[in-house]
């Protein structure tokens, strides 16, 4: 989930759904409240962990944190140096995820089809929307965390991509890598600045995930079929962002003085200006597709 959340266009919620932990995740988050602190003193650590399913949640958060901290720099590098291959892998991964989630829909009717189309249209519109500038004010970082975390737990909606649209992606990812480098070099002033940015994003994320998990829990309990349909639509629409071959429409200068893509559009491989790497891209699409099938089999074998 952490690796997926780093990449603009891929959702950690997709991985959670494929591995069979999605509903447990949102119900566990929804069940968290201030009573957990009272329970620690009244019932003890062991009882509290069991009551609030904290073993599950803490294990998951540690895995996500390790993945983000260890892979953020690598994925950023690969997206710069081998974008076609990276996007091809994730395109195959999400394509298989769409088929997997669609299979969970038990009743295809007009309402399910309609809401899936609406979800696909909304998700597609997000992928072609023009990103904002990159404000770094405290309230905007909180808002960015609030919006991004909602997307991160929704299969098919990428929190990293919404951060990109909000103009906060570079700030957040730069703060993660900058914080690590500042700690390693002993630059405590810079480390505090980066930590402050991440803390503001985290505050927004905590508020967002708590509020939205309750809504998702209710939807899964009362309208599971329609919820799965709109999630499928979200993922279908997101394929536009993951399509490996792009034509750059606009560029901008980032904080390091480098020219980077600001807005692009999907094109056919034969129209790509450069080596389209069709063979390698195809292989990686297949590998991404197969990875989901493997995850699905492993998830079904795990003890309940």
HELIX and SHEET records of a PDB file:
HELIX    1   1 UNK A    2  UNK A    6  1                                   5    
HELIX    2   2 UNK A   12  UNK A   18  1                                   7    
HELIX    3   3 UNK A   22  UNK A   31  1                                  10    
HELIX    4   4 UNK A   35  UNK A   43  1                                   9    
HELIX    5   5 UNK A   45  UNK A   51  1                                   7    
HELIX    6   6 UNK A   54  UNK A   81  1                                  28    
HELIX    7   7 UNK A   83  UNK A  103  1                                  21    
HELIX    8   8 UNK A  110  UNK A  128  1                                  19    
HELIX    9   9 UNK A  138  UNK A  152  1                                  15    
HELIX   10  10 UNK A  159  UNK A  166  1                                   8    
HELIX   11  11 UNK A  169  UNK A  185  1                                  17    
HELIX   12  12 UNK A  188  UNK A  222  1                                  35    
HELIX   13  13 UNK A  224  UNK A  242  1                                  19    
HELIX   14  14 UNK A  269  UNK A  271  5                                   3    
HELIX   15  15 UNK A  278  UNK A  301  1                                  24    
SHEET    1   A 2 UNK A 246  UNK A 253  0                                        
SHEET    2   A 2 UNK A 259  UNK A 266 -1                                        
END                                                                             
